[in-house]
Amino acid sequence: MPATMSTFYQLEFEKPIVELDRKIADAEASGSVNGELSSLREQRSKLLKELYTDLSPWNTVRVARHPNRPQTRDYLKMLGRDFTELSGDRRYGDDPAIVTGFARIGEFKVLVVGHQKGKSTQEKLDCHFGCAHPEGYRKALAKMKLAEKFGVPIVTFVDTPGAYPGLEAEKRGQAEAIAVNLREMSVIKVPIVSLVIGEGGSGGALGIAVADRVAMLANAWYSVISPEGCAAILWKQANERNNSAAADALHLTARDNLKLGIIEEVLPEPAGGAHRDPAQTAATIERWVVDSVRALKDVPPETLVQRRFERFRKLGRYQEVQAPETPVQAPEPA
């Protein structure tokens, strides 16, 4: 994807890049000498690297939500061969917010399960902006059981702000569908690897992420709740200041999750984020998937399940501290 495509949507902290993009476009249109263009492009690359080197947690969330950021279907086109999509949960219907199907990634036949947010307005509406309904989670589990039957490894791509919270979803058993996925994925006897490619919100993300190995792209986030949801609960108002404070408190970045032992690896993104070079990001993902599946494919099924159980049990460690005497206060106005 050309760098200029990302300029249709600009993040606040990227404003200096917009001006450089304009200068580069003007120089190209006027036929400027190569030296001037090279200098401008070098400045742009350097600035992108500086801006993305140490993003704040709230800016990380913004990058993860970038409308040009590659989604599951984008990665399937770039790294998945012979993709055959499977639809429906055999109980209610099909949920386009979750994509499932068999594909070849590298040398391996795998089942791919991933969230899909949608790109066009209509697709976003159809996919509920990546918020899956219970039939989506049931579809995912049914296809995982099929993969287990044929001894095929499972690869999941997580990218959701959370499961769909509507009344109809609750009537059809949203909480139960996610809970059943957590239980059943924990004992599936084939390798499961999971990658957070964008947003990893709450149970909606975990519903397809009970895996032997979990990784995150560098500008993805993974947490029990979104910053806006956390701010609304703690301070009764989800505004810019509160959202930023909540993002800091949640420790939701890839680096935080790695430090906490929730994931095994952080996959680097190109300078400026995955949306600026999807092909390079896809190549990085393919290497990780192939390496992970290769390391797990010969592990005995019983050992695989036991290790998966132990992996998630370790995440339950906690330390008791004395509760503060006064309630947590909202951040002071700047």
C-alpha positions as CSV (number, residue, x, y, z in Angstrom):
1,M,0.0,0.0,0.0
2,P,1.5,3.3,-1.0
3,A,2.4,5.7,1.9
4,T,0.1,8.4,0.5
5,M,-3.0,6.2,1.0
6,S,-2.8,6.7,4.7
7,T,-3.2,10.4,4.3
8,F,-6.9,10.1,3.8
9,Y,-7.2,9.6,7.6
10,Q,-4.7,11.3,9.8
11,L,-4.1,10.8,13.5
12,E,-3.6,13.9,15.6
13,F,0.0,13.1,16.5
14,E,0.8,12.6,12.8
15,K,0.1,16.1,11.7
16,P,3.9,16.9,11.0
17,I,3.8,14.0,8.5
18,V,0.9,15.6,6.7
19,E,2.9,18.6,5.9
20,L,5.9,16.6,4.7
21,D,3.5,14.5,2.5
22,R,2.2,17.7,0.9
23,K,5.7,18.9,0.2
24,I,6.7,15.6,-1.4
25,A,3.6,15.5,-3.5
26,D,4.3,19.1,-4.7
27,A,7.9,18.2,-5.5
28,E,6.9,15.2,-7.5
29,A,4.3,17.2,-9.4
30,S,6.8,20.0,-10.2
31,G,9.5,17.6,-11.4
32,S,12.0,18.6,-8.7
33,V,15.5,17.3,-8.7
34,N,16.1,13.9,-7.1
35,G,18.2,15.4,-4.4
36,E,15.3,17.5,-3.0
37,L,12.9,14.6,-3.2
38,S,15.4,12.3,-1.5
39,S,15.9,14.8,1.3
40,L,12.2,15.2,1.9
41,R,11.7,11.4,1.9
42,E,14.5,10.9,4.3
43,Q,13.0,13.5,6.6
44,R,9.7,11.8,6.4
45,S,11.1,8.3,7.2
46,K,13.1,9.7,10.2
47,L,10.1,11.6,11.5
48,L,7.8,8.5,11.2
49,K,10.3,6.4,13.1
50,E,10.5,9.1,15.9
51,L,6.7,9.4,16.2
52,Y,6.2,5.7,16.4
53,T,9.1,4.8,18.6
54,D,7.4,5.4,21.9
55,L,3.7,5.8,21.4
56,S,1.5,6.6,24.4
57,P,-1.0,3.9,25.2
58,W,-3.9,6.0,24.0
59,N,-2.1,6.8,20.7
60,T,-1.5,3.0,20.4
61,V,-5.2,2.4,20.6
62,R,-5.8,5.0,17.9
63,V,-3.3,3.4,15.6
64,A,-4.9,0.0,16.2
65,R,-8.2,1.5,15.0
66,H,-6.8,3.1,11.9
67,P,-9.4,2.5,9.1
68,N,-6.6,1.5,6.7
69,R,-5.1,-1.0,9.1
70,P,-5.1,-4.5,7.5
71,Q,-7.7,-6.9,8.7
72,T,-8.1,-10.7,8.6
73,R,-9.2,-10.8,5.0
74,D,-6.4,-8.6,3.9
75,Y,-3.8,-10.8,5.5
76,L,-5.5,-13.9,4.0
77,K,-5.0,-12.4,0.5
78,M,-1.3,-11.7,1.2
79,L,-0.2,-14.8,3.1
80,G,-2.9,-17.4,2.8
81,R,-3.0,-19.7,-0.3
82,D,-6.0,-21.9,-1.4
83,F,-8.3,-20.3,1.1
84,T,-11.6,-22.0,1.3
85,E,-14.1,-20.1,3.5
86,L,-16.5,-22.0,5.8
87,S,-19.7,-20.3,6.9
88,G,-22.5,-20.7,9.4
89,D,-22.8,-22.1,12.9
90,R,-25.4,-24.8,12.0
91,R,-27.7,-23.4,14.7
92,Y,-28.7,-19.8,13.7
93,G,-26.8,-18.3,10.8
94,D,-23.6,-16.8,9.6
95,D,-21.8,-13.9,11.3
96,P,-19.5,-11.9,8.9
97,A,-17.7,-10.4,12.0
98,I,-15.8,-13.7,12.2
99,V,-14.1,-15.3,9.2
100,T,-13.3,-19.0,9.2
101,G,-11.8,-21.3,6.6
102,F,-8.9,-23.6,5.6
103,A,-5.8,-22.2,4.0
104,R,-2.1,-22.8,3.4
105,I,0.3,-20.5,5.3
106,G,3.9,-21.3,4.3
107,E,4.3,-25.0,4.3
108,F,1.3,-25.8,6.6
109,K,-2.4,-26.4,6.0
110,V,-4.2,-24.5,8.8
111,L,-7.6,-23.4,9.8
112,V,-7.8,-19.6,10.0
113,V,-10.3,-17.9,12.4
114,G,-10.3,-14.1,12.6
115,H,-12.3,-11.0,13.4
116,Q,-13.3,-8.8,10.4
117,K,-14.3,-5.2,11.0
118,G,-15.1,-4.3,7.4
119,K,-13.7,-1.5,5.2
120,S,-16.6,0.1,3.3
121,T,-19.6,1.5,5.3
122,Q,-21.9,-1.3,4.3
123,E,-19.3,-4.0,5.2
124,K,-18.7,-2.3,8.6
125,L,-22.4,-2.4,9.3
126,D,-22.7,-6.0,8.1
127,C,-19.7,-7.0,10.3
128,H,-21.0,-4.9,13.3
129,F,-17.6,-3.1,13.3
130,G,-15.9,-6.4,14.3
131,C,-18.2,-7.1,17.3
132,A,-19.2,-10.7,16.8
133,H,-22.6,-12.2,17.8
134,P,-22.9,-15.6,19.5
135,E,-23.3,-17.3,16.1
136,G,-19.9,-16.0,15.2
137,Y,-18.3,-17.7,18.2
138,R,-20.2,-20.9,17.6
139,K,-19.2,-20.8,14.0
140,A,-15.5,-20.4,15.1
141,L,-15.8,-23.3,17.5
142,A,-17.5,-25.6,15.1
143,K,-14.7,-25.1,12.5
144,M,-12.1,-25.6,15.2
145,K,-13.6,-28.9,16.1
146,L,-13.5,-29.8,12.4
147,A,-9.8,-28.9,12.3
148,E,-9.2,-31.0,15.3
149,K,-10.9,-34.0,13.6
150,F,-8.5,-33.8,10.7
151,G,-5.4,-32.9,12.7
152,V,-5.1,-29.4,11.2
153,P,-3.4,-26.6,13.3
154,I,-5.5,-23.5,14.1
155,V,-4.4,-19.8,13.5
156,T,-6.5,-17.0,14.9
157,F,-6.4,-13.3,14.2
158,V,-7.9,-11.1,16.9
159,D,-9.2,-7.7,16.1
160,T,-12.3,-6.6,18.0
161,P,-13.3,-3.9,20.4
162,G,-15.4,-6.5,22.2
163,A,-18.3,-8.9,21.6
164,Y,-21.6,-7.4,20.4
165,P,-23.5,-6.1,23.4
166,G,-27.0,-5.8,22.0
167,L,-30.2,-7.3,23.3
168,E,-30.6,-9.8,20.5
169,A,-27.0,-11.1,21.0
170,E,-27.8,-11.6,24.7
171,K,-31.0,-13.4,23.9
172,R,-29.1,-15.8,21.7
173,G,-26.6,-16.6,24.4
174,Q,-23.6,-14.3,23.9
175,A,-22.0,-14.9,27.3
176,E,-22.5,-18.7,27.1
177,A,-21.1,-18.9,23.5
178,I,-17.9,-17.2,24.6
179,A,-17.6,-19.3,27.8
180,V,-18.1,-22.5,25.8
181,N,-15.3,-21.4,23.4
182,L,-12.9,-20.8,26.4
183,R,-13.7,-24.2,27.8
184,E,-13.5,-26.1,24.5
185,M,-10.5,-24.4,23.1
186,S,-8.5,-25.2,26.2
187,V,-8.8,-29.0,25.4
188,I,-8.5,-29.0,21.6
189,K,-5.8,-31.4,20.6
190,V,-4.1,-29.6,17.8
191,P,-1.8,-26.6,17.9
192,I,-3.5,-23.2,18.3
193,V,-1.6,-19.9,17.7
194,S,-3.2,-16.5,18.1
195,L,-2.1,-13.1,17.0
196,V,-3.7,-9.7,18.0
197,I,-3.5,-7.7,14.8
198,G,-5.4,-4.7,16.0
199,E,-7.8,-4.4,18.9
200,G,-8.1,-7.1,21.6
201,G,-11.1,-6.1,23.7
202,S,-12.3,-8.2,26.6
203,G,-14.1,-11.6,26.2
204,G,-14.8,-10.8,22.6
205,A,-11.1,-11.2,21.9
206,L,-10.4,-14.1,24.3
207,G,-13.3,-16.1,22.7
208,I,-10.9,-17.0,19.9
209,A,-7.6,-16.6,21.7
210,V,-7.2,-19.5,24.0
211,A,-4.0,-20.7,22.4
212,D,-0.6,-22.3,22.9
213,R,1.2,-19.2,21.7
214,V,-0.1,-15.7,21.6
215,A,1.6,-12.7,20.1
216,M,0.7,-9.1,19.2
217,L,1.6,-6.7,16.5
218,A,3.6,-3.8,18.0
219,N,0.8,-1.2,17.7
220,A,-2.1,-3.5,18.8
221,W,-3.7,-3.4,22.2
222,Y,-5.1,-6.2,24.4
223,S,-7.1,-5.7,27.6
224,V,-10.1,-6.6,29.7
225,I,-11.9,-3.5,28.6
226,S,-11.5,-0.6,26.2
227,P,-10.2,2.8,27.5
228,E,-13.6,4.4,26.9
229,G,-15.4,1.7,28.8
230,C,-12.9,1.9,31.7
231,A,-13.2,5.7,31.8
232,A,-17.0,5.6,31.8
233,I,-17.0,3.2,34.8
234,L,-14.3,4.9,36.9
235,W,-15.0,8.5,36.2
236,K,-18.6,8.4,34.7
237,Q,-17.4,10.2,31.5
238,A,-15.4,9.0,28.5
239,N,-13.6,12.1,27.3
240,E,-10.2,12.6,25.8
241,R,-8.4,13.2,29.2
242,N,-10.1,10.3,30.9
243,N,-9.6,7.9,28.0
244,S,-5.9,8.6,28.0
245,A,-5.6,8.1,31.7
246,A,-7.6,4.8,31.4
247,A,-5.3,3.6,28.6
248,D,-2.3,4.3,30.8
249,A,-3.8,2.4,33.8
250,L,-4.9,-0.6,31.8
251,H,-1.4,-1.6,30.7
252,L,-2.8,-2.6,27.3
253,T,0.1,-2.2,24.9
254,A,2.0,-5.0,23.4
255,R,5.1,-4.2,25.6
256,D,2.9,-4.2,28.7
257,N,1.3,-7.6,27.8
258,L,4.7,-9.1,27.1
259,K,6.0,-7.9,30.4
260,L,3.0,-9.3,32.2
261,G,3.5,-12.7,30.6
262,I,0.1,-12.6,28.7
263,I,1.8,-13.0,25.3
264,E,5.0,-14.7,24.1
265,E,6.1,-12.2,21.5
266,V,5.7,-8.7,20.0
267,L,5.9,-8.6,16.2
268,P,7.4,-5.4,14.8
269,E,5.5,-3.2,12.4
270,P,6.9,-1.0,9.6
271,A,7.7,2.6,10.5
272,G,4.3,4.4,10.7
273,G,2.3,1.3,11.4
274,A,1.0,-1.8,9.5
275,H,-1.3,0.3,7.4
276,R,1.7,2.0,5.7
277,D,3.2,-1.3,4.5
278,P,0.8,-4.2,4.8
279,A,2.9,-6.5,2.7
280,Q,5.9,-6.2,5.0
281,T,3.6,-6.8,8.0
282,A,2.1,-9.9,6.3
283,A,5.6,-11.3,5.7
284,T,6.4,-10.8,9.4
285,I,3.2,-12.6,10.4
286,E,3.8,-15.4,8.0
287,R,7.2,-16.1,9.5
288,W,5.8,-16.1,13.1
289,V,2.9,-18.4,12.2
290,V,5.2,-20.9,10.4
291,D,7.8,-20.9,13.1
292,S,5.1,-21.3,15.8
293,V,3.3,-24.1,14.1
294,R,6.5,-25.9,13.3
295,A,7.5,-25.8,17.0
296,L,4.2,-27.2,18.1
297,K,3.2,-29.7,15.4
298,D,5.1,-32.7,16.9
299,V,4.1,-32.1,20.5
300,P,1.9,-35.0,21.7
301,P,-1.8,-33.9,21.9
302,E,-2.0,-34.6,25.7
303,T,1.1,-32.6,26.4
304,L,-0.2,-29.8,24.2
305,V,-3.4,-29.5,26.2
306,Q,-1.6,-29.7,29.5
307,R,0.8,-27.0,28.6
308,R,-2.1,-24.8,27.4
309,F,-3.8,-25.3,30.7
310,E,-0.7,-24.4,32.6
311,R,-0.1,-21.4,30.4
312,F,-3.4,-19.8,31.4
313,R,-3.2,-20.9,35.0
314,K,-0.1,-18.8,35.4
315,L,-2.0,-15.7,34.3
316,G,-4.1,-15.9,37.5
317,R,-1.4,-14.8,39.9
318,Y,-2.3,-11.8,42.0
319,Q,-1.1,-9.8,45.0
320,E,-3.3,-8.4,47.7
321,V,-2.8,-4.8,48.6
322,Q,-4.6,-2.5,51.0
323,A,-7.5,-0.6,49.3
324,P,-7.1,3.2,49.1
325,E,-9.1,5.2,51.7
326,T,-10.4,7.6,49.1
327,P,-11.9,6.6,45.7
328,V,-9.8,7.0,42.5
329,Q,-10.2,10.6,41.2
330,A,-10.5,11.6,37.6
331,P,-7.4,13.3,36.1
332,E,-7.1,17.0,36.8
333,P,-7.8,19.4,33.9
334,A,-4.7,20.5,32.0
